[in-house]
Amino acid sequence: MANYRLGDVIDDHCIKCRRMTNHSIVSLVDGEAAKVRCRTCYHDHDYRKGEAPPSKKELKKQSAAASAEASAPESPEQV
C-alpha cells in the first residue's frame, strides 16, 4: 500500500479522454485515492485503478448472455 497525499500524480484511465493519463489525487479514503482529476482535460472522477470501464458492446453481450441463461430450460435431474 502506497502512502498517497493530496495532489500526488498517479496514472488512471480517464473516461472523458478515453485513455490512460496522469491524474492528481483530489480525495483520499483510508489512505487510498478515491477521486482524481485528469491533468489533460481536468475532469474529476472516481479512481479506477487504471482499469477501463467495459464498452457498451461488451455490456450488451453480457446482458444477452445473462438473459439467455435465465430463459434456458433446466435439465431434468438424474436419479
C-alpha positions as CSV (number, residue, x, y, z in Angstrom):
1,M,0.0,0.0,0.0
2,A,1.5,3.3,-1.1
3,N,1.4,6.5,1.0
4,Y,-0.6,8.8,-1.2
5,R,-1.1,12.5,-0.4
6,L,-3.5,15.1,-2.0
7,G,-2.1,16.4,-5.2
8,D,0.1,13.4,-5.9
9,V,0.3,12.3,-9.5
10,I,-0.9,8.8,-10.5
11,D,-1.9,7.1,-13.7
12,D,-5.5,6.2,-14.3
13,H,-8.0,5.7,-17.2
14,C,-9.8,8.9,-17.9
15,I,-13.4,8.3,-19.2
16,K,-13.5,11.6,-20.9
17,C,-10.1,11.3,-22.7
18,R,-10.7,7.6,-23.1
19,R,-7.1,6.7,-22.4
20,M,-4.5,6.4,-19.6
21,T,-3.3,9.8,-18.5
22,N,-1.7,11.5,-15.4
23,H,-4.2,12.4,-12.7
24,S,-3.9,14.4,-9.5
25,I,-5.4,13.0,-6.3
26,V,-8.3,15.1,-5.2
27,S,-9.8,12.9,-2.4
28,L,-8.4,10.2,-0.1
29,V,-10.3,7.5,1.8
30,D,-8.3,5.3,4.3
31,G,-5.1,6.3,2.6
32,E,-6.3,5.2,-0.9
33,A,-7.1,7.6,-3.7
34,A,-10.9,7.9,-4.0
35,K,-11.3,10.8,-6.5
36,V,-8.8,12.0,-9.1
37,R,-8.6,14.9,-11.6
38,C,-7.2,14.3,-15.1
39,R,-4.3,16.6,-15.8
40,T,-5.2,16.7,-19.5
41,C,-8.9,17.6,-19.5
42,Y,-9.4,18.5,-15.8
43,H,-12.3,16.1,-15.5
44,D,-12.9,14.7,-11.9
45,H,-13.9,11.1,-11.5
46,D,-13.6,8.1,-9.1
47,Y,-10.2,6.4,-9.1
48,R,-10.5,3.3,-11.3
49,K,-7.0,1.8,-10.5
50,G,-6.2,2.0,-14.2
51,E,-9.0,-0.2,-15.4
52,A,-11.0,0.9,-18.4
53,P,-14.8,0.6,-18.0
54,P,-16.4,-2.1,-20.2
55,S,-17.6,-0.8,-23.6
56,K,-21.3,-0.7,-24.5
57,K,-20.7,-3.6,-26.9
58,E,-19.3,-5.7,-24.0
59,L,-22.2,-4.8,-21.7
60,K,-24.7,-5.7,-24.4
61,K,-23.0,-9.2,-24.9
62,Q,-23.1,-9.8,-21.1
63,S,-26.7,-8.9,-20.7
64,A,-27.7,-11.1,-23.7
65,A,-25.8,-14.0,-22.2
66,A,-27.4,-13.5,-18.8
67,S,-30.9,-13.3,-20.3
68,A,-30.2,-16.5,-22.4
69,E,-29.1,-18.3,-19.2
70,A,-32.3,-17.2,-17.4
71,S,-34.6,-18.3,-20.2
72,A,-32.9,-21.7,-20.9
73,P,-35.0,-24.7,-19.6
74,E,-33.4,-26.5,-16.7
75,S,-32.3,-30.1,-17.4
76,P,-34.1,-32.8,-15.6
77,E,-32.3,-34.2,-12.6
78,Q,-30.9,-37.7,-13.0
79,V,-31.5,-40.0,-10.0
